[in-house]
């Protein structure tokens, strides 16, 4: 019989038989050698005591093994059902404690993975819901323009207006899709940030290059104070994207002839980038919501945008170990402070 097929009951039976044979052989040997009844009785008593002790020990060990196997099966069932965590047993360092301790760690890992999957699923559902909500308006506008052009005679001048409106809606859809692609890639981890030691000056210059034309059209004065020797570990492409989104909002919500100031300071643990505008400002009770995906204030729906820029900016900065603070007063402009860690 192989050892891997030997059950506990059979092992106990084999051990008992072997112990009985050894005991009988010992008694026979004592009888033949001494022929002294007192010694024989002492040997018999000793053998009986040994057998009783071994029996108690085997019974105790078997009970412990059975209880442990029952608890192990119950714990594994609970872990599979995700109902309860394994009970913590504060005993001496033994085999049962070690296995129970590892089961508790395994349960924590499984629970964290399950929570992560649940959270990702909820985020995906929210993302799909947001996309469908944002896409409805431009698609409805495009359908209306298309039906009008197909079913009604339209003068050439009006036809050109409809085509221009259709082109604008297509651009909005394209912008929305590009923004959603960036968001989904960041959230799902498809894109990993490549942090390298490099000057922040070049990153900020790339962000400023995207808003200077619109700022010039609105006659907005942009001043920048950034030392060229500030070097820190960051992803140039995505950090530039984050700074651009904040600057782009500043240009959108600053009236013609306004000012935008950008200043960079190097602190002990962080590099602080301040972007201050002279725009409409943000009410205090709304400052906690402006970083939510697709959030836009009621009074700014006539301004181009879909409300995803600040959300993307916060995600990018947070993924690099930084954070963003905002200070604003209605009618007096806003100040966004981006903190990027040195390490």
C-alpha positions as CSV (number, residue, x, y, z in Angstrom):
1,X,0.0,0.0,0.0
2,X,1.5,3.3,-1.1
3,X,1.9,6.1,1.5
4,X,-0.2,8.6,-0.5
5,X,-3.2,6.2,-0.3
6,X,-2.9,5.5,3.4
7,X,-5.8,7.0,5.3
8,X,-5.5,8.2,9.0
9,X,-7.7,5.3,10.2
10,X,-5.6,2.7,8.4
11,X,-2.4,4.4,9.6
12,X,-3.7,4.2,13.2
13,X,-4.7,0.5,12.7
14,X,-1.3,-0.3,11.2
15,X,0.5,1.5,14.1
16,X,-1.6,-0.3,16.7
17,X,-0.9,-3.7,15.2
18,X,2.8,-3.0,15.0
19,X,2.9,-1.7,18.6
20,X,1.0,-4.9,19.7
21,X,3.4,-7.2,18.0
22,X,6.4,-5.4,19.5
23,X,4.8,-5.4,23.0
24,X,4.0,-9.2,22.7
25,X,7.5,-9.9,21.6
26,X,9.0,-7.9,24.5
27,X,6.8,-9.7,27.0
28,X,7.7,-13.2,25.6
29,X,11.4,-12.2,25.7
30,X,11.1,-11.1,29.4
31,X,9.3,-14.3,30.4
32,X,11.9,-16.5,28.7
33,X,14.8,-14.6,30.1
34,X,13.8,-14.0,33.7
35,X,10.9,-16.4,34.5
36,X,10.2,-14.0,37.4
37,X,6.5,-13.3,37.8
38,X,7.1,-9.9,39.5
39,X,9.3,-8.7,36.6
40,X,6.8,-10.0,34.1
41,X,3.9,-8.1,35.8
42,X,6.0,-4.9,35.9
43,X,6.7,-5.3,32.2
44,X,3.1,-6.0,31.5
45,X,2.1,-2.9,33.5
46,X,4.7,-0.8,31.6
47,X,3.5,-2.0,28.2
48,X,-0.1,-1.4,29.1
49,X,0.8,2.1,30.3
50,X,2.7,2.8,27.1
51,X,-0.2,1.5,25.0
52,X,-2.7,3.6,26.8
53,X,-0.5,6.7,26.4
54,X,0.0,6.0,22.7
55,X,-3.8,5.5,22.3
56,X,-4.6,8.7,24.0
57,X,-2.0,10.6,22.0
58,X,-3.2,9.1,18.7
59,X,-6.8,9.8,19.6
60,X,-5.9,13.4,20.5
61,X,-3.9,13.8,17.3
62,X,-6.6,12.3,15.2
63,X,-9.2,14.6,16.8
64,X,-7.0,17.7,16.1
65,X,-6.5,16.6,12.5
66,X,-10.2,16.0,12.0
67,X,-11.2,19.4,13.6
68,X,-8.5,21.1,11.5
69,X,-9.6,19.5,8.3
70,X,-13.2,20.5,9.0
71,X,-12.3,24.1,9.8
72,X,-10.1,24.2,6.8
73,X,-12.9,23.0,4.5
74,X,-15.4,25.4,6.1
75,X,-12.9,28.3,5.8
76,X,-12.2,27.4,2.1
77,X,-16.0,27.3,1.4
78,X,-16.5,30.7,3.1
79,X,-13.6,32.2,1.1
80,X,-15.1,30.8,-2.2
81,X,-18.4,32.3,-1.2
82,X,-16.8,35.5,-0.1
83,X,-18.9,35.6,3.0
84,X,-16.5,35.8,6.0
85,X,-12.8,36.1,6.7
86,X,-10.8,33.2,8.3
87,X,-10.9,33.6,12.1
88,X,-7.7,34.8,13.6
89,X,-6.2,32.3,16.0
90,X,-3.7,33.7,18.4
91,X,-1.9,30.5,19.5
92,X,1.6,29.4,19.8
93,X,3.6,29.1,16.6
94,X,2.6,25.7,15.3
95,X,1.5,24.1,12.0
96,X,-2.2,24.9,12.5
97,X,-1.4,28.6,13.3
98,X,0.9,28.9,10.2
99,X,-1.7,27.5,7.8
100,X,-4.5,29.6,9.3
101,X,-2.3,32.7,9.1
102,X,-1.6,32.1,5.4
103,X,-5.3,31.4,4.7
104,X,-6.1,34.8,6.2
105,X,-3.5,36.5,4.0
106,X,-4.9,34.6,1.0
107,X,-8.4,35.7,1.8
108,X,-7.3,39.3,2.0
109,X,-5.6,39.1,-1.4
110,X,-8.7,37.5,-2.9
111,X,-11.0,40.1,-1.3
112,X,-8.8,43.0,-2.6
113,X,-8.8,41.4,-6.1
114,X,-12.6,41.0,-6.0
115,X,-13.0,44.6,-4.8
116,X,-10.7,45.8,-7.5
117,X,-12.7,43.9,-10.2
118,X,-15.9,45.3,-8.8
119,X,-14.6,48.8,-8.8
120,X,-13.2,48.5,-12.3
121,X,-16.6,47.2,-13.5
122,X,-18.4,50.1,-11.8
123,X,-16.0,52.6,-13.4
124,X,-16.5,51.0,-16.8
125,X,-20.3,51.1,-16.5
126,X,-20.0,54.8,-15.4
127,X,-17.7,55.5,-18.3
128,X,-20.1,53.9,-20.8
129,X,-23.0,55.8,-19.3
130,X,-21.0,59.1,-19.5
131,X,-20.1,58.4,-23.2
132,X,-23.6,57.6,-24.2
133,X,-24.9,60.8,-22.5
134,X,-22.3,63.0,-24.1
135,X,-22.7,61.5,-27.6
136,X,-26.5,61.9,-27.7
137,X,-26.5,65.7,-28.4
138,X,-24.1,65.9,-31.4
139,X,-25.6,62.7,-32.9
140,X,-29.1,64.2,-32.6
141,X,-27.9,67.4,-34.2
142,X,-26.3,65.6,-37.0
143,X,-29.4,63.5,-37.7
144,X,-31.6,66.6,-37.7
145,X,-29.2,68.4,-40.2
146,X,-29.1,65.2,-42.4
147,X,-32.9,64.8,-42.5
148,X,-33.3,68.5,-43.3
149,X,-30.9,68.3,-46.2
150,X,-32.4,65.1,-47.6
151,X,-36.1,65.9,-47.3
152,X,-36.4,69.6,-47.8
153,X,-35.2,72.0,-50.6
154,X,-32.6,74.2,-49.0
155,X,-31.0,77.3,-50.6
156,X,-27.3,77.1,-51.2
157,X,-26.5,79.7,-48.5
158,X,-28.6,77.8,-45.9
159,X,-27.0,74.5,-47.1
160,X,-23.6,75.9,-46.3
161,X,-24.7,76.9,-42.8
162,X,-26.0,73.4,-42.2
163,X,-22.8,71.8,-43.5
164,X,-20.8,74.1,-41.2
165,X,-23.0,73.1,-38.3
166,X,-22.5,69.5,-39.2
167,X,-18.8,69.9,-39.4
168,X,-18.8,71.5,-35.9
169,X,-20.7,68.6,-34.5
170,X,-18.3,66.1,-36.1
171,X,-15.4,67.9,-34.6
172,X,-17.1,67.8,-31.2
173,X,-17.6,64.0,-31.6
174,X,-13.9,63.6,-32.6
175,X,-12.7,65.6,-29.6
176,X,-15.0,63.7,-27.3
177,X,-13.7,60.3,-28.6
178,X,-10.1,61.4,-28.3
179,X,-10.7,62.6,-24.7
180,X,-12.5,59.3,-23.8
181,X,-9.6,57.3,-25.3
182,X,-7.1,59.1,-23.2
183,X,-9.3,58.7,-20.1
184,X,-9.9,55.0,-20.6
185,X,-6.3,54.3,-21.2
186,X,-5.2,56.1,-18.1
187,X,-7.9,54.4,-15.9
188,X,-7.3,50.9,-17.2
189,X,-3.5,51.2,-17.0
190,X,-3.0,50.6,-20.7
191,X,-0.7,53.6,-20.7
192,X,2.0,53.7,-18.1
193,X,3.6,57.0,-17.3
194,X,7.3,57.1,-18.2
195,X,8.9,59.3,-15.5
196,X,12.3,60.6,-16.3
197,X,14.6,63.3,-14.8
198,X,14.1,66.2,-17.2
199,X,13.6,70.0,-17.1
200,X,10.1,71.2,-16.3
201,X,10.7,74.3,-18.5
202,X,10.4,72.3,-21.7
203,X,7.2,70.5,-20.5
204,X,5.6,73.8,-19.6
205,X,6.6,75.3,-22.9
206,X,4.9,72.5,-24.8
207,X,1.7,73.1,-22.8
208,X,1.8,76.9,-23.4
209,X,2.3,76.3,-27.1
210,X,-1.2,74.9,-27.3
211,X,-3.0,77.9,-25.9
212,X,-1.0,80.9,-27.1
213,X,-3.0,81.3,-30.4
214,X,-6.4,81.3,-28.6
215,X,-5.0,83.6,-25.9
216,X,-3.8,86.0,-28.7
217,X,-7.3,86.0,-30.3
218,X,-8.9,87.1,-27.1
219,X,-6.1,89.6,-26.4
220,X,-5.2,87.8,-23.1
221,X,-1.8,88.6,-21.7
222,X,0.1,85.4,-20.6
223,X,3.1,85.9,-18.4
224,X,5.4,83.0,-17.4
225,X,8.1,82.8,-14.7
226,X,9.8,79.4,-14.7
227,X,13.5,78.9,-13.9
228,X,15.2,76.8,-16.6
229,X,17.2,74.8,-14.1
230,X,14.3,73.1,-12.3
231,X,14.6,69.3,-13.1
232,X,12.4,66.6,-11.7
233,X,11.2,63.1,-12.6
234,X,8.0,63.4,-14.6
235,X,6.4,62.2,-17.8
236,X,6.8,65.0,-20.2
237,X,3.9,64.1,-22.6
238,X,1.2,63.5,-20.0
239,X,2.3,66.3,-17.6
240,X,2.2,68.7,-20.6
241,X,-1.3,67.4,-21.3
242,X,-2.4,68.1,-17.7
243,X,-0.9,71.6,-17.7
244,X,-2.4,72.3,-21.1
245,X,-5.9,71.3,-19.9
246,X,-5.7,73.8,-16.9
247,X,-4.3,76.5,-19.2
248,X,-6.9,75.9,-21.8
249,X,-9.7,76.3,-19.2
250,X,-8.0,79.5,-18.0
251,X,-8.2,80.9,-21.6
252,X,-11.8,79.8,-22.1
253,X,-13.1,81.4,-19.0
254,X,-11.0,84.5,-19.0
255,X,-12.7,87.5,-20.8
256,X,-11.0,89.3,-23.6
257,X,-8.2,91.6,-22.4
258,X,-7.6,89.5,-19.3
259,X,-4.4,88.1,-17.8
260,X,-3.0,84.6,-17.1
261,X,0.1,84.2,-14.9
262,X,2.1,81.1,-14.7
263,X,4.8,80.7,-12.0
264,X,7.0,77.8,-11.0
265,X,8.7,77.4,-7.6
266,X,10.9,74.5,-6.4
267,X,10.3,73.5,-2.8
268,X,12.0,70.9,-0.7
269,X,9.7,68.0,-1.6
270,X,7.6,69.4,-4.4
271,X,7.7,71.6,-7.5
272,X,4.7,74.0,-7.4
273,X,3.2,75.3,-10.7
274,X,0.7,78.1,-10.2
275,X,-1.7,79.0,-13.0
276,X,-3.7,82.1,-12.1
277,X,-6.3,83.8,-14.3
278,X,-8.6,86.8,-14.1
279,X,-11.7,85.0,-15.3
280,X,-15.2,84.5,-13.9
281,X,-14.1,82.5,-10.9
282,X,-15.6,79.4,-9.3
283,X,-18.1,79.4,-6.4
284,X,-16.7,77.7,-3.2
285,X,-19.5,75.1,-3.1
286,X,-18.6,74.0,-6.7
287,X,-14.8,73.8,-6.3
288,X,-15.0,70.2,-5.1
289,X,-17.0,69.2,-8.2
290,X,-15.0,70.7,-11.0
291,X,-12.6,67.7,-11.2
292,X,-15.5,65.3,-11.8
293,X,-15.7,63.7,-15.3
294,X,-18.0,65.7,-17.6
295,X,-18.9,68.3,-14.9
296,X,-19.7,71.8,-16.3
297,X,-21.4,74.7,-14.6
298,X,-24.8,75.7,-15.8
299,X,-23.8,79.2,-16.9
300,X,-20.9,78.1,-19.2
301,X,-22.6,75.7,-21.5
302,X,-22.3,78.2,-24.3
303,X,-18.5,77.9,-24.1
304,X,-16.8,75.1,-26.1
305,X,-15.9,72.1,-24.0
306,X,-17.2,68.8,-22.5
307,X,-15.9,69.0,-18.9
308,X,-13.2,66.4,-19.0
309,X,-10.0,68.5,-19.0
310,X,-9.7,69.0,-15.3
311,X,-10.6,65.4,-14.6
312,X,-7.8,64.3,-16.9
313,X,-5.3,66.8,-15.3
314,X,-6.0,65.5,-11.8
315,X,-5.7,61.8,-12.9
316,X,-2.3,62.5,-14.6
317,X,-0.9,64.4,-11.7
318,X,-2.2,62.0,-9.1
319,X,-0.6,59.0,-11.0
320,X,2.8,60.8,-10.6
321,X,2.4,61.2,-6.9
322,X,1.3,64.8,-7.0
323,X,-1.9,66.7,-6.4
324,X,-3.8,69.8,-7.5
325,X,-5.3,72.6,-5.3
326,X,-7.7,75.3,-6.4
327,X,-8.5,78.7,-4.9
328,X,-11.1,80.9,-6.5
329,X,-13.5,83.8,-5.8
330,X,-16.4,84.5,-8.1
331,X,-15.6,87.5,-10.3
332,X,-12.0,87.6,-9.2
333,X,-10.5,84.7,-11.1
334,X,-9.0,81.3,-10.1
335,X,-5.6,79.9,-9.1
336,X,-4.8,76.3,-9.8
337,X,-1.7,75.0,-8.0
338,X,-0.1,71.8,-9.3
339,X,2.3,70.0,-7.0
340,X,4.7,67.5,-8.5
341,X,7.1,65.5,-6.2
342,X,10.8,65.7,-6.7
343,X,11.2,61.9,-6.4
